[in-house]
Amino acid sequence: MCGTRSSAQMFPFAKIPLRAFLLSAAMSLVLAAPASAAVDCAMGSKTAPAELITVCGAINDQTTNSSSDRAAALLVRADANARTSGGLTQALRDIDRAIALDGKNSKAWRLRGDLLREAGGDLNRAAADLSKAIELDPQDAEAYELRGVVYTNQRRLDRALADYDQAIKLKPDDAQAWSDRGVNYYLGGDNEKAIRDLSEALRLDPNRPRAYTNRGAAYKKLGQLDKAVADDGEAIRLDPKVPEYYDNRGLALAAMGEYDKAIADYDQALRLAPRPNFFTNRGDSYQLKGELGAALSDYEAALKIDPNFAQTYNNRAVLYKKMGERKKALADYETALKLDPGNENAANGRRTMMSEIAKFGAEPLRPLAANSGNGPSFDCATAKREVEKVICADPQLGVLDRQIAETYERVLKATKGRSAGDLRKTQRDFLSTRNASFGRPGYDLRKVMQDRLQRLNAMES
């Protein structure tokens, strides 16, 4: 939006991992614990991680146990560690030890590869581990699927597609594989195939909110905005605590011109997580509504969180251009390009601003002066309040302001006594409230001014 109709996020799946941490149910290991233990060292156990760590540690410490049993216990303990806060490093150490004990355990290689991906570390090493798992067990559908996720994260989309194809061939009812292949198609620009795969994932497992919001993103790319809104709504119904779902629905609603509904969704996303892209997206809707002060406040809030968020600079530059602040617009376009050299919107905007500054100068135009007869009731050259600057920058608001002032004067001349005093008070209250409320989320300056003019017209008639 605002120079680009795309989201302020890189793509709708950003900030949402393609997969949550998963240890395959196929690893149905159950190891005998010491006689004193009441808990089995079993993969998939509902026992608290702390207890599993203790029990599985005891098995591993028994040097009389076979290497394969000790390696299996280490894998269960790794899974338990991975489910504890800050336990990922220990989990990887356990898997390293398991591989040292039993280098032919394909599940150990698979688990380490997936944990390395989850840790955001060396994706090449993660791919190598998953390739080793596949070499040891070519029928391991999940290893193919997980390697596909690594390749997708590396944007090696063709290699990822081949892995997803193999995973689905080996396990056609794996909803996760269908879902992830759908994401891969989306990233490759094939939105129809993305929708097909995500729909199959939802047929196999209807309780997948992420698949709904991802399919919604593909529908949005195809311009099927009503379906995008419906899918994001279903994702929200299934999991109302994920802020990205509200943000994605907000983007679809904004593309439909439903700015108030979009802003309500961004509000909810921000209540759940104050992220810069949410502020930027809400600022875009405010800008498109004509609430320039509220838009500016949101852009500044976004940059306070992340001073290097290029899209915000681009979109704030569009706002400054509307306000006639060419020098500020140029500076923001240049910052956006410095942070994101490939941003075509910023590059085009920068060229436009340089051309306008060459023609008109760097100072903002102030054509709507009080004595010009075609602008607001006050002198824009001396305007200091943000709300007044916005009125000066918007010809429609400028005309509204003049109409309010002129109608008020006519009504006041025709009013006497106490009624005149009451009228003066309502006008003072209108201006005071306008100045205090402008820029706050949900404040619609244009509507407030239109309502005031309508009331004054009613009094005059």
Secondary structure, 3 states (H helix, E strand, C coil): CCCCCCCCCCCCCCCCCCCCCCCCCCCCCEECCCCCCCCCEECCCCCCHHHHHHHHHHHHHCCCCCHHHHHHHHHHHHHHHHCCCCCHHHHHHHHHHHHHHCCCCHHHHHHHHHHHHHCCCCHHHHHHHHHHHHHHCCCCHHHHHHHHHHHHHCCCHHHHHHHHHHHHHHCCCCHHHHHHHHHHHHHCCCHHHHHHHHHHHHHHCCCCHHHHHHHHHHHHHCCCHHHHHHHHHHHHHHCCCCHHHHHHHHHHHHHCCCHHHHHHHHHHHHHHCCCHHHHHHHHHHHHHHCCHHHHHHHHHHHHHHCCCCHHHHHHHHHHHHHCCCHHHHHHHHHHHHHHCCCCHHHHHHHHHHHHHHHHHCCCCCCCCCHHHCCCCCCCHHHCCCHHHHHHHHCHHHHHHHHHHHHHHHHHHHCCCHHHHHHHHHHHHHHHHHHHHHCCCCCCCHHHHHHHHHHHHHHHHC
